[in-house]
Amino acid sequence: MILDVFAVSLVLSLIFRRRIFHLHQTDIRFVYLFPLPFVLQFLPIENRVLMMVISYSLLLFLLAFNWNIPGFKFIVMGSILNFVAILLNGGRMPVYGPLAAAMGLRASIKHALLEKFEPILLIGDIIPAYTPWGRKFLISVGDVLVYIGLMVFMLTKPKGSSLERAL
């Protein structure tokens, strides 16, 4: 779903005439390390809890260094909620099984289907999301916050942009 949010953010950036390729003009610290926590999550390591603790600790460490960048506060809050859900569920994001089945979705290596509604699902993947191009997902409250943060970041005119300097 994150790629879909990137696509929508790019389209909105074009519509609202924002500079969409501005990473070189932002002050994102350690930007080159951001893929690492996500790569770690897909490694075939048996101890999922340990892997997720390492992955999310690194991600939150990187996000903390960028706290003042527009949108990053939402990303931090959403990431913390997702981390808590995963940590409390044995290293996998809890997904409401009957809803996933009704939508025709299957769990991945990062997900655990729960057949009965349990309190942990309040911060798990229980929100149906559909894209205009036919993709469907179950997302969490944490995901919503991350996506809002990403959109805020993408739609915010970068500090010191060439347009700003010309005026």
SVG drawing of the C-alpha trace seen along z (x, -y; Angstrom):
<svg xmlns="http://www.w3.org/2000/svg" viewBox="-17 -38 40 58">
<polyline fill="none" stroke="black" stroke-width="0.4" points="0.0,0.0 2.9,-2.4 3.7,-2.4 0.1,-3.4 0.4,-6.2 3.6,-7.3 1.9,-7.3 -1.1,-9.3 1.3,-11.8 3.2,-12.2 0.0,-12.9 -1.2,-15.4 2.2,-17.0 1.9,-17.5 -1.7,-18.8 -0.8,-21.3 2.5,-22.2 4.8,-21.1 8.3,-20.2 8.2,-16.4 11.9,-15.6 13.2,-17.5 15.0,-15.0 18.3,-16.7 16.9,-20.0 15.6,-18.6 17.5,-18.0 16.7,-14.3 19.5,-12.9 20.7,-9.4 18.3,-9.1 20.5,-6.4 19.8,-4.1 15.9,-4.3 15.6,-1.2 17.5,1.0 14.8,1.5 12.4,2.7 14.9,5.0 15.5,6.5 11.8,7.3 11.9,9.7 15.0,11.7 14.2,15.3 15.1,15.3 13.2,17.5 13.1,15.1 10.5,12.6 10.2,10.6 13.9,10.0 14.0,9.0 11.1,6.7 12.6,5.1 15.9,4.4 14.0,3.2 11.7,0.8 14.4,-0.4 16.5,-1.4 13.5,-3.0 12.5,-5.0 16.1,-6.0 16.2,-7.4 12.8,-9.0 13.8,-10.7 16.8,-12.4 14.2,-13.9 11.5,-14.8 11.3,-18.5 10.7,-17.7 7.0,-18.2 5.1,-15.0 7.6,-13.0 5.7,-13.5 2.8,-11.5 5.2,-8.9 6.8,-8.5 3.4,-8.1 2.1,-5.6 5.3,-3.6 5.2,-3.4 1.6,-2.1 2.5,0.5 5.6,1.5 3.4,2.0 0.9,4.1 3.6,6.3 5.5,6.6 2.4,7.6 1.5,10.2 4.7,12.2 6.5,10.3 3.7,10.2 1.0,7.6 -2.4,8.9 -5.0,9.0 -8.7,9.7 -9.0,13.1 -12.8,13.0 -12.4,9.6 -9.3,10.6 -11.2,13.7 -14.2,11.6 -11.9,9.3 -10.0,12.2 -6.7,11.3 -4.0,13.7 -1.5,13.1 2.1,12.5 5.2,13.5 4.7,10.2 1.1,10.9 -0.9,13.2 -4.6,13.9 -6.7,13.7 -10.0,15.5 -11.7,13.9 -11.8,10.2 -9.3,9.4 -8.3,5.9 -4.9,6.0 -6.8,5.7 -7.7,2.1 -4.2,1.2 -3.8,4.0 -4.9,4.3 -8.7,3.9 -9.4,0.9 -10.4,1.9 -8.6,-0.3 -9.3,-0.2 -7.4,-2.0 -9.2,-3.4 -7.1,-1.0 -8.5,2.1 -6.0,3.0 -7.3,3.8 -5.7,3.9 -6.3,4.1 -4.4,1.3 -4.0,0.2 -4.5,-3.2 -0.6,-3.3 -0.6,-2.9 -3.1,-5.7 -0.8,-8.0 2.3,-7.0 0.4,-7.6 -0.7,-11.1 2.8,-11.9 4.1,-10.7 1.6,-12.9 2.3,-15.9 6.0,-15.4 5.5,-15.0 3.1,-18.0 5.2,-20.4 7.3,-22.8 10.9,-22.1 12.8,-24.6 15.0,-26.7 13.5,-25.5 14.6,-27.2 11.1,-28.8 11.5,-30.3 14.9,-31.7 13.6,-33.3 11.0,-35.3"/>
</svg>
